[in-house]
Amino acid sequence: MMKTLNVPCYGIRVTLDDTGDVIDIRSGLREYLEIRHSKDSVFETVVNNIEAIIISHAYCGVDVESPAYAKGIEMWVETMVRLQSSPVFPDNCK
């Protein structure tokens, strides 16, 4: 039986199959970033990286539904947004 894990931020849902393998991840991260910032490849990369780490955490049994986990994801997103728009962020890292 499939199981859905709901990360309590950005509408993130991770679906696991009956063996615990991650089969899908959905989130509102792209929409969130497009509303606050222009869409570009950096933000797409941020979303892909965040979703990848959430997938690996869910697969390994980390409690991705906890408020503390969600707070960590929120901080990661906001930090990446600030770094991207910061003048000290090197151009070759964008």
Biopython code that builds the backbone (N, CA, C, O; Angstrom):
import numpy as np
from Bio.PDB.StructureBuilder import StructureBuilder

atoms = [
    (1, "MET", "N", (0.836, -1.181, 0.000)),
    (1, "MET", "CA", (0.000, 0.000, 0.000)),
    (1, "MET", "C", (0.882, 1.246, 0.000)),
    (1, "MET", "O", (1.862, 1.322, 0.742)),
    (2, "MET", "N", (0.535, 2.203, -0.822)),
    (2, "MET", "CA", (1.305, 3.445, -0.905)),
    (2, "MET", "C", (1.051, 4.295, 0.332)),
    (2, "MET", "O", (-0.009, 4.228, 0.954)),
    (3, "LYS", "N", (2.062, 5.098, 0.670)),
    (3, "LYS", "CA", (1.971, 6.003, 1.810)),
    (3, "LYS", "C", (2.376, 7.385, 1.344)),
    (3, "LYS", "O", (3.354, 7.543, 0.613)),
    (4, "THR", "N", (1.622, 8.383, 1.767)),
    (4, "THR", "CA", (1.948, 9.762, 1.430)),
    (4, "THR", "C", (2.406, 10.481, 2.683)),
    (4, "THR", "O", (1.733, 10.456, 3.713)),
    (5, "LEU", "N", (3.571, 11.130, 2.578)),
    (5, "LEU", "CA", (4.110, 11.942, 3.664)),
    (5, "LEU", "C", (3.917, 13.404, 3.291)),
    (5, "LEU", "O", (4.225, 13.810, 2.170)),
    (6, "ASN", "N", (3.417, 14.179, 4.214)),
    (6, "ASN", "CA", (3.178, 15.601, 3.969)),
    (6, "ASN", "C", (4.150, 16.433, 4.787)),
    (6, "ASN", "O", (4.072, 16.475, 6.015)),
    (7, "VAL", "N", (5.065, 17.094, 4.091)),
    (7, "VAL", "CA", (5.979, 18.017, 4.753)),
    (7, "VAL", "C", (5.177, 19.300, 4.975)),
    (7, "VAL", "O", (4.614, 19.843, 4.025)),
    (8, "PRO", "N", (5.117, 19.793, 6.215)),
    (8, "PRO", "CA", (4.228, 20.933, 6.487)),
    (8, "PRO", "C", (4.758, 22.295, 6.029)),
    (8, "PRO", "O", (4.782, 23.254, 6.801)),
    (9, "CYS", "N", (5.177, 22.364, 4.779)),
    (9, "CYS", "CA", (5.532, 23.641, 4.162)),
    (9, "CYS", "C", (5.522, 23.471, 2.647)),
    (9, "CYS", "O", (5.822, 22.396, 2.128)),
    (10, "TYR", "N", (5.179, 24.529, 1.962)),
    (10, "TYR", "CA", (5.194, 24.591, 0.492)),
    (10, "TYR", "C", (4.365, 23.491, -0.173)),
    (10, "TYR", "O", (4.581, 23.187, -1.346)),
    (11, "GLY", "N", (3.437, 22.900, 0.544)),
    (11, "GLY", "CA", (2.589, 21.857, -0.037)),
    (11, "GLY", "C", (3.355, 20.625, -0.499)),
    (11, "GLY", "O", (2.951, 19.971, -1.461)),
    (12, "ILE", "N", (4.451, 20.302, 0.171)),
    (12, "ILE", "CA", (5.304, 19.181, -0.259)),
    (12, "ILE", "C", (4.675, 17.859, 0.167)),
    (12, "ILE", "O", (4.347, 17.653, 1.336)),
    (13, "ARG", "N", (4.516, 16.965, -0.815)),
    (13, "ARG", "CA", (4.001, 15.613, -0.562)),
    (13, "ARG", "C", (4.949, 14.604, -1.194)),
    (13, "ARG", "O", (5.323, 14.723, -2.361)),
    (14, "VAL", "N", (5.327, 13.618, -0.408)),
    (14, "VAL", "CA", (6.202, 12.552, -0.884)),
    (14, "VAL", "C", (5.391, 11.258, -0.844)),
    (14, "VAL", "O", (4.785, 10.933, 0.177)),
    (15, "THR", "N", (5.380, 10.527, -1.949)),
    (15, "THR", "CA", (4.654, 9.264, -2.007)),
    (15, "THR", "C", (5.648, 8.109, -2.040)),
    (15, "THR", "O", (6.573, 8.078, -2.852)),
    (16, "LEU", "N", (5.426, 7.159, -1.129)),
    (16, "LEU", "CA", (6.266, 5.968, -1.036)),
    (16, "LEU", "C", (5.452, 4.756, -1.466)),
    (16, "LEU", "O", (4.244, 4.698, -1.236)),
    (17, "ASP", "N", (6.119, 3.786, -2.093)),
    (17, "ASP", "CA", (5.411, 2.551, -2.419)),
    (17, "ASP", "C", (5.436, 1.631, -1.199)),
    (17, "ASP", "O", (5.945, 2.007, -0.142)),
    (18, "ASP", "N", (4.888, 0.432, -1.349)),
    (18, "ASP", "CA", (4.766, -0.466, -0.203)),
    (18, "ASP", "C", (6.101, -1.000, 0.312)),
    (18, "ASP", "O", (6.148, -1.590, 1.392)),
    (19, "THR", "N", (7.187, -0.805, -0.439)),
    (19, "THR", "CA", (8.510, -1.218, 0.036)),
    (19, "THR", "C", (9.280, -0.055, 0.653)),
    (19, "THR", "O", (10.394, -0.242, 1.142)),
    (20, "GLY", "N", (8.697, 1.146, 0.635)),
    (20, "GLY", "CA", (9.356, 2.317, 1.192)),
    (20, "GLY", "C", (10.132, 3.126, 0.180)),
    (20, "GLY", "O", (10.743, 4.135, 0.533)),
    (21, "ASP", "N", (10.119, 2.705, -1.072)),
    (21, "ASP", "CA", (10.790, 3.480, -2.118)),
    (21, "ASP", "C", (9.954, 4.709, -2.477)),
    (21, "ASP", "O", (8.728, 4.635, -2.559)),
    (22, "VAL", "N", (10.620, 5.816, -2.683)),
    (22, "VAL", "CA", (9.935, 7.050, -3.080)),
    (22, "VAL", "C", (9.567, 6.941, -4.551)),
    (22, "VAL", "O", (10.414, 6.663, -5.400)),
    (23, "ILE", "N", (8.295, 7.163, -4.838)),
    (23, "ILE", "CA", (7.856, 7.078, -6.229)),
    (23, "ILE", "C", (7.417, 8.430, -6.794)),
    (23, "ILE", "O", (7.243, 8.573, -8.004)),
    (24, "ASP", "N", (7.237, 9.433, -5.902)),
    (24, "ASP", "CA", (6.798, 10.728, -6.409)),
    (24, "ASP", "C", (7.028, 11.800, -5.347)),
    (24, "ASP", "O", (6.973, 11.526, -4.148)),
    (25, "ILE", "N", (7.285, 13.013, -5.803)),
    (25, "ILE", "CA", (7.310, 14.178, -4.921)),
    (25, "ILE", "C", (6.605, 15.310, -5.646)),
    (25, "ILE", "O", (6.830, 15.544, -6.834)),
    (26, "ARG", "N", (5.756, 16.001, -4.920)),
    (26, "ARG", "CA", (5.040, 17.168, -5.444)),
    (26, "ARG", "C", (5.226, 18.302, -4.456)),
    (26, "ARG", "O", (5.269, 18.083, -3.245)),
    (27, "SER", "N", (5.336, 19.501, -4.970)),
    (27, "SER", "CA", (5.460, 20.642, -4.071)),
    (27, "SER", "C", (4.998, 21.906, -4.770)),
    (27, "SER", "O", (4.826, 21.946, -5.988)),
    (28, "GLY", "N", (4.804, 22.931, -3.968)),
    (28, "GLY", "CA", (4.475, 24.250, -4.487)),
    (28, "GLY", "C", (5.687, 25.158, -4.532)),
    (28, "GLY", "O", (5.549, 26.377, -4.637)),
    (29, "LEU", "N", (6.876, 24.575, -4.452)),
    (29, "LEU", "CA", (8.096, 25.384, -4.431)),
    (29, "LEU", "C", (8.282, 26.213, -5.689)),
    (29, "LEU", "O", (8.643, 27.387, -5.608)),
    (30, "ARG", "N", (8.044, 25.627, -6.839)),
    (30, "ARG", "CA", (8.224, 26.380, -8.090)),
    (30, "ARG", "C", (7.282, 27.581, -8.130)),
    (30, "ARG", "O", (7.692, 28.686, -8.485)),
    (31, "GLU", "N", (6.039, 27.363, -7.771)),
    (31, "GLU", "CA", (5.069, 28.448, -7.774)),
    (31, "GLU", "C", (5.453, 29.508, -6.752)),
    (31, "GLU", "O", (5.360, 30.704, -7.031)),
    (32, "TYR", "N", (5.881, 29.079, -5.576)),
    (32, "TYR", "CA", (6.296, 30.021, -4.543)),
    (32, "TYR", "C", (7.440, 30.905, -5.033)),
    (32, "TYR", "O", (7.400, 32.124, -4.866)),
    (33, "LEU", "N", (8.441, 30.304, -5.628)),
    (33, "LEU", "CA", (9.590, 31.071, -6.093)),
    (33, "LEU", "C", (9.247, 31.953, -7.283)),
    (33, "LEU", "O", (9.798, 33.046, -7.415)),
    (34, "GLU", "N", (8.352, 31.503, -8.146)),
    (34, "GLU", "CA", (7.953, 32.318, -9.293)),
    (34, "GLU", "C", (7.170, 33.548, -8.848)),
    (34, "GLU", "O", (7.262, 34.604, -9.474)),
    (35, "ILE", "N", (6.404, 33.418, -7.778)),
    (35, "ILE", "CA", (5.635, 34.553, -7.278)),
    (35, "ILE", "C", (6.566, 35.587, -6.657)),
    (35, "ILE", "O", (6.401, 36.788, -6.875)),
    (36, "ARG", "N", (7.538, 35.123, -5.888)),
    (36, "ARG", "CA", (8.438, 36.041, -5.176)),
    (36, "ARG", "C", (9.600, 36.516, -6.030)),
    (36, "ARG", "O", (10.163, 37.578, -5.764)),
    (37, "HIS", "N", (9.967, 35.757, -7.042)),
    (37, "HIS", "CA", (11.162, 36.048, -7.825)),
    (37, "HIS", "C", (10.914, 35.630, -9.264)),
    (37, "HIS", "O", (10.073, 34.773, -9.535)),
    (38, "SER", "N", (11.629, 36.223, -10.157)),
    (38, "SER", "CA", (11.493, 35.811, -11.546)),
    (38, "SER", "C", (12.008, 34.383, -11.704)),
    (38, "SER", "O", (12.960, 33.970, -11.043)),
    (39, "LYS", "N", (11.374, 33.667, -12.569)),
    (39, "LYS", "CA", (11.783, 32.279, -12.804)),
    (39, "LYS", "C", (13.100, 32.270, -13.572)),
    (39, "LYS", "O", (13.238, 32.923, -14.606)),
    (40, "ASP", "N", (14.058, 31.523, -13.052)),
    (40, "ASP", "CA", (15.308, 31.343, -13.774)),
    (40, "ASP", "C", (15.897, 29.989, -13.399)),
    (40, "ASP", "O", (15.361, 29.279, -12.549)),
    (41, "SER", "N", (16.992, 29.648, -14.035)),
    (41, "SER", "CA", (17.572, 28.321, -13.844)),
    (41, "SER", "C", (18.112, 28.115, -12.437)),
    (41, "SER", "O", (18.161, 26.983, -11.956)),
    (42, "VAL", "N", (18.516, 29.186, -11.770)),
    (42, "VAL", "CA", (19.021, 29.042, -10.404)),
    (42, "VAL", "C", (17.911, 28.569, -9.487)),
    (42, "VAL", "O", (18.118, 27.655, -8.688)),
    (43, "PHE", "N", (16.750, 29.168, -9.587)),
    (43, "PHE", "CA", (15.652, 28.759, -8.727)),
    (43, "PHE", "C", (15.158, 27.361, -9.083)),
    (43, "PHE", "O", (14.731, 26.616, -8.201)),
    (44, "GLU", "N", (15.209, 27.002, -10.343)),
    (44, "GLU", "CA", (14.863, 25.633, -10.744)),
    (44, "GLU", "C", (15.845, 24.646, -10.114)),
    (44, "GLU", "O", (15.447, 23.575, -9.656)),
    (45, "THR", "N", (17.108, 25.002, -10.094)),
    (45, "THR", "CA", (18.127, 24.163, -9.474)),
    (45, "THR", "C", (17.896, 24.059, -7.972)),
    (45, "THR", "O", (18.040, 22.980, -7.396)),
    (46, "VAL", "N", (17.538, 25.172, -7.330)),
    (46, "VAL", "CA", (17.233, 25.157, -5.904)),
    (46, "VAL", "C", (16.094, 24.182, -5.620)),
    (46, "VAL", "O", (16.192, 23.354, -4.715)),
    (47, "VAL", "N", (15.017, 24.282, -6.392)),
    (47, "VAL", "CA", (13.866, 23.391, -6.202)),
    (47, "VAL", "C", (14.278, 21.936, -6.399)),
    (47, "VAL", "O", (13.937, 21.082, -5.581)),
    (48, "ASN", "N", (15.004, 21.646, -7.469)),
    (48, "ASN", "CA", (15.426, 20.268, -7.725)),
    (48, "ASN", "C", (16.286, 19.724, -6.588)),
    (48, "ASN", "O", (16.133, 18.569, -6.193)),
    (49, "ASN", "N", (17.189, 20.550, -6.062)),
    (49, "ASN", "CA", (18.057, 20.113, -4.971)),
    (49, "ASN", "C", (17.274, 19.882, -3.686)),
    (49, "ASN", "O", (17.502, 18.891, -2.991)),
    (50, "ILE", "N", (16.360, 20.782, -3.365)),
    (50, "ILE", "CA", (15.554, 20.615, -2.159)),
    (50, "ILE", "C", (14.706, 19.358, -2.264)),
    (50, "ILE", "O", (14.638, 18.570, -1.321)),
    (51, "GLU", "N", (14.061, 19.167, -3.405)),
    (51, "GLU", "CA", (13.235, 17.970, -3.577)),
    (51, "GLU", "C", (14.079, 16.702, -3.509)),
    (51, "GLU", "O", (13.633, 15.692, -2.964)),
    (52, "ALA", "N", (15.286, 16.741, -4.052)),
    (52, "ALA", "CA", (16.159, 15.563, -4.006)),
    (52, "ALA", "C", (16.545, 15.206, -2.579)),
    (52, "ALA", "O", (16.553, 14.028, -2.222)),
    (53, "ILE", "N", (16.866, 16.199, -1.756)),
    (53, "ILE", "CA", (17.247, 15.902, -0.378)),
    (53, "ILE", "C", (16.041, 15.414, 0.412)),
    (53, "ILE", "O", (16.182, 14.541, 1.268)),
    (54, "ILE", "N", (14.865, 15.958, 0.144)),
    (54, "ILE", "CA", (13.658, 15.489, 0.831)),
    (54, "ILE", "C", (13.383, 14.034, 0.461)),
    (54, "ILE", "O", (13.024, 13.226, 1.318)),
    (55, "ILE", "N", (13.552, 13.705, -0.820)),
    (55, "ILE", "CA", (13.364, 12.316, -1.263)),
    (55, "ILE", "C", (14.324, 11.393, -0.520)),
    (55, "ILE", "O", (13.917, 10.343, -0.022)),
    (56, "SER", "N", (15.590, 11.778, -0.444)),
    (56, "SER", "CA", (16.565, 10.905, 0.212)),
    (56, "SER", "C", (16.281, 10.796, 1.704)),
    (56, "SER", "O", (16.445, 9.721, 2.281)),
    (57, "HIS", "N", (15.862, 11.882, 2.337)),
    (57, "HIS", "CA", (15.521, 11.825, 3.751)),
    (57, "HIS", "C", (14.316, 10.920, 3.985)),
    (57, "HIS", "O", (14.327, 10.094, 4.898)),
    (58, "ALA", "N", (13.283, 11.071, 3.168)),
    (58, "ALA", "CA", (12.089, 10.225, 3.318)),
    (58, "ALA", "C", (12.445, 8.754, 3.135)),
    (58, "ALA", "O", (11.975, 7.900, 3.887)),
    (59, "TYR", "N", (13.260, 8.465, 2.157)),
    (59, "TYR", "CA", (13.676, 7.087, 1.890)),
    (59, "TYR", "C", (14.423, 6.497, 3.087)),
    (59, "TYR", "O", (14.258, 5.320, 3.409)),
    (60, "CYS", "N", (15.241, 7.315, 3.740)),
    (60, "CYS", "CA", (16.054, 6.835, 4.869)),
    (60, "CYS", "C", (15.304, 6.852, 6.196)),
    (60, "CYS", "O", (15.853, 6.455, 7.224)),
    (61, "GLY", "N", (14.068, 7.303, 6.182)),
    (61, "GLY", "CA", (13.263, 7.249, 7.394)),
    (61, "GLY", "C", (13.278, 8.501, 8.255)),
    (61, "GLY", "O", (12.769, 8.479, 9.376)),
    (62, "VAL", "N", (13.849, 9.591, 7.758)),
    (62, "VAL", "CA", (13.812, 10.850, 8.499)),
    (62, "VAL", "C", (12.359, 11.314, 8.583)),
    (62, "VAL", "O", (11.608, 11.173, 7.618)),
    (63, "ASP", "N", (11.962, 11.860, 9.718)),
    (63, "ASP", "CA", (10.589, 12.338, 9.905)),
    (63, "ASP", "C", (10.395, 13.661, 9.167)),
    (63, "ASP", "O", (10.537, 14.736, 9.749)),
    (64, "VAL", "N", (10.071, 13.566, 7.890)),
    (64, "VAL", "CA", (9.906, 14.764, 7.060)),
    (64, "VAL", "C", (8.590, 15.481, 7.348)),
    (64, "VAL", "O", (8.347, 16.566, 6.818)),
    (65, "GLU", "N", (7.746, 14.888, 8.176)),
    (65, "GLU", "CA", (6.474, 15.518, 8.518)),
    (65, "GLU", "C", (6.561, 16.372, 9.786)),
    (65, "GLU", "O", (5.574, 16.990, 10.186)),
    (66, "SER", "N", (7.718, 16.408, 10.407)),
    (66, "SER", "CA", (7.835, 17.155, 11.668)),
    (66, "SER", "C", (7.933, 18.663, 11.407)),
    (66, "SER", "O", (8.446, 19.087, 10.371)),
    (67, "PRO", "N", (7.437, 19.464, 12.353)),
    (67, "PRO", "CA", (7.553, 20.917, 12.220)),
    (67, "PRO", "C", (9.017, 21.375, 12.145)),
    (67, "PRO", "O", (9.330, 22.317, 11.416)),
    (68, "ALA", "N", (9.903, 20.724, 12.883)),
    (68, "ALA", "CA", (11.323, 21.117, 12.853)),
    (68, "ALA", "C", (11.914, 20.874, 11.472)),
    (68, "ALA", "O", (12.696, 21.688, 10.981)),
    (69, "TYR", "N", (11.548, 19.760, 10.842)),
    (69, "TYR", "CA", (12.039, 19.473, 9.497)),
    (69, "TYR", "C", (11.536, 20.538, 8.524)),
    (69, "TYR", "O", (12.300, 21.045, 7.703)),
    (70, "ALA", "N", (10.253, 20.875, 8.617)),
    (70, "ALA", "CA", (9.676, 21.898, 7.738)),
    (70, "ALA", "C", (10.378, 23.233, 7.931)),
    (70, "ALA", "O", (10.638, 23.944, 6.960)),
    (71, "LYS", "N", (10.687, 23.578, 9.175)),
    (71, "LYS", "CA", (11.390, 24.832, 9.442)),
    (71, "LYS", "C", (12.762, 24.837, 8.772)),
    (71, "LYS", "O", (13.195, 25.860, 8.242)),
    (72, "GLY", "N", (13.444, 23.687, 8.797)),
    (72, "GLY", "CA", (14.735, 23.579, 8.123)),
    (72, "GLY", "C", (14.613, 23.788, 6.622)),
    (72, "GLY", "O", (15.453, 24.455, 6.017)),
    (73, "ILE", "N", (13.583, 23.228, 6.020)),
    (73, "ILE", "CA", (13.358, 23.412, 4.578)),
    (73, "ILE", "C", (13.056, 24.875, 4.277)),
    (73, "ILE", "O", (13.582, 25.439, 3.317)),
    (74, "GLU", "N", (12.205, 25.492, 5.103)),
    (74, "GLU", "CA", (11.891, 26.909, 4.899)),
    (74, "GLU", "C", (13.143, 27.772, 4.991)),
    (74, "GLU", "O", (13.336, 28.681, 4.183)),
    (75, "MET", "N", (13.992, 27.489, 5.972)),
    (75, "MET", "CA", (15.237, 28.253, 6.124)),
    (75, "MET", "C", (16.151, 28.044, 4.920)),
    (75, "MET", "O", (16.785, 28.992, 4.455)),
    (76, "TRP", "N", (16.224, 26.826, 4.416)),
    (76, "TRP", "CA", (17.052, 26.528, 3.247)),
    (76, "TRP", "C", (16.576, 27.350, 2.051)),
    (76, "TRP", "O", (17.378, 27.991, 1.372)),
    (77, "VAL", "N", (15.274, 27.329, 1.800)),
    (77, "VAL", "CA", (14.720, 28.071, 0.666)),
    (77, "VAL", "C", (15.029, 29.556, 0.807)),
    (77, "VAL", "O", (15.520, 30.180, -0.134)),
    (78, "GLU", "N", (14.747, 30.119, 1.965)),
    (78, "GLU", "CA", (14.966, 31.554, 2.153)),
    (78, "GLU", "C", (16.445, 31.914, 2.065)),
    (78, "GLU", "O", (16.788, 32.968, 1.530)),
    (79, "THR", "N", (17.316, 31.068, 2.573)),
    (79, "THR", "CA", (18.749, 31.323, 2.477)),
    (79, "THR", "C", (19.204, 31.307, 1.028)),
    (79, "THR", "O", (19.974, 32.173, 0.612)),
    (80, "MET", "N", (18.742, 30.338, 0.257)),
    (80, "MET", "CA", (19.115, 30.268, -1.154)),
    (80, "MET", "C", (18.609, 31.490, -1.911)),
    (80, "MET", "O", (19.306, 32.015, -2.779)),
    (81, "VAL", "N", (17.406, 31.943, -1.590)),
    (81, "VAL", "CA", (16.859, 33.143, -2.238)),
    (81, "VAL", "C", (17.716, 34.355, -1.903)),
    (81, "VAL", "O", (18.052, 35.144, -2.786)),
    (82, "ARG", "N", (18.074, 34.506, -0.625)),
    (82, "ARG", "CA", (18.904, 35.653, -0.233)),
    (82, "ARG", "C", (20.278, 35.580, -0.873)),
    (82, "ARG", "O", (20.789, 36.594, -1.349)),
    (83, "LEU", "N", (20.880, 34.414, -0.895)),
    (83, "LEU", "CA", (22.194, 34.274, -1.518)),
    (83, "LEU", "C", (22.151, 34.611, -3.003)),
    (83, "LEU", "O", (23.052, 35.272, -3.520)),
    (84, "GLN", "N", (21.114, 34.161, -3.680)),
    (84, "GLN", "CA", (20.985, 34.417, -5.110)),
    (84, "GLN", "C", (20.881, 35.899, -5.404)),
    (84, "GLN", "O", (21.416, 36.377, -6.405)),
    (85, "SER", "N", (20.196, 36.631, -4.537)),
    (85, "SER", "CA", (19.990, 38.056, -4.809)),
    (85, "SER", "C", (21.039, 38.940, -4.140)),
    (85, "SER", "O", (20.975, 40.165, -4.240)),
    (86, "SER", "N", (21.993, 38.331, -3.468)),
    (86, "SER", "CA", (23.020, 39.085, -2.766)),
    (86, "SER", "C", (24.141, 39.507, -3.718)),
    (86, "SER", "O", (24.552, 38.738, -4.587)),
    (87, "PRO", "N", (24.628, 40.737, -3.544)),
    (87, "PRO", "CA", (25.757, 41.178, -4.391)),
    (87, "PRO", "C", (27.051, 40.432, -4.085)),
    (87, "PRO", "O", (27.982, 40.461, -4.889)),
    (88, "VAL", "N", (27.123, 39.759, -2.924)),
    (88, "VAL", "CA", (28.353, 39.028, -2.595)),
    (88, "VAL", "C", (28.333, 37.612, -3.166)),
    (88, "VAL", "O", (29.325, 36.889, -3.075)),
    (89, "PHE", "N", (27.206, 37.218, -3.753)),
    (89, "PHE", "CA", (27.120, 35.899, -4.366)),
    (89, "PHE", "C", (27.880, 35.940, -5.679)),
    (89, "PHE", "O", (27.480, 36.673, -6.584)),
    (90, "PRO", "N", (28.960, 35.181, -5.819)),
    (90, "PRO", "CA", (29.786, 35.271, -7.040)),
    (90, "PRO", "C", (28.991, 34.949, -8.300)),
    (90, "PRO", "O", (28.160, 34.040, -8.319)),
    (91, "ASP", "N", (29.268, 35.721, -9.355)),
    (91, "ASP", "CA", (28.562, 35.512, -10.616)),
    (91, "ASP", "C", (28.739, 34.098, -11.153)),
    (91, "ASP", "O", (27.823, 33.564, -11.779)),
    (92, "ASN", "N", (29.886, 33.482, -10.924)),
    (92, "ASN", "CA", (30.094, 32.142, -11.464)),
    (92, "ASN", "C", (29.353, 31.075, -10.671)),
    (92, "ASN", "O", (29.373, 29.904, -11.051)),
    (93, "CYS", "N", (28.692, 31.459, -9.565)),
    (93, "CYS", "CA", (27.901, 30.512, -8.788)),
    (93, "CYS", "C", (26.413, 30.633, -9.093)),
    (93, "CYS", "O", (25.602, 29.866, -8.575)),
    (94, "LYS", "N", (26.065, 31.589, -9.926)),
    (94, "LYS", "CA", (24.635, 31.770, -10.246)),
    (94, "LYS", "C", (24.213, 30.829, -11.327)),
    (94, "LYS", "O", (23.050, 30.833, -11.730)),
]
sb = StructureBuilder()
sb.init_structure("model")
sb.init_model(0)
sb.init_chain("A")
sb.init_seg("    ")
for serial, (resi, resn, name, xyz) in enumerate(atoms, 1):
    if name == "N":
        sb.init_residue(resn, " ", resi, " ")
    sb.init_atom(name, np.array(xyz, "f"), 0.0, 1.0, " ", f" {name:<3s}", serial, name[0])
structure = sb.get_structure()
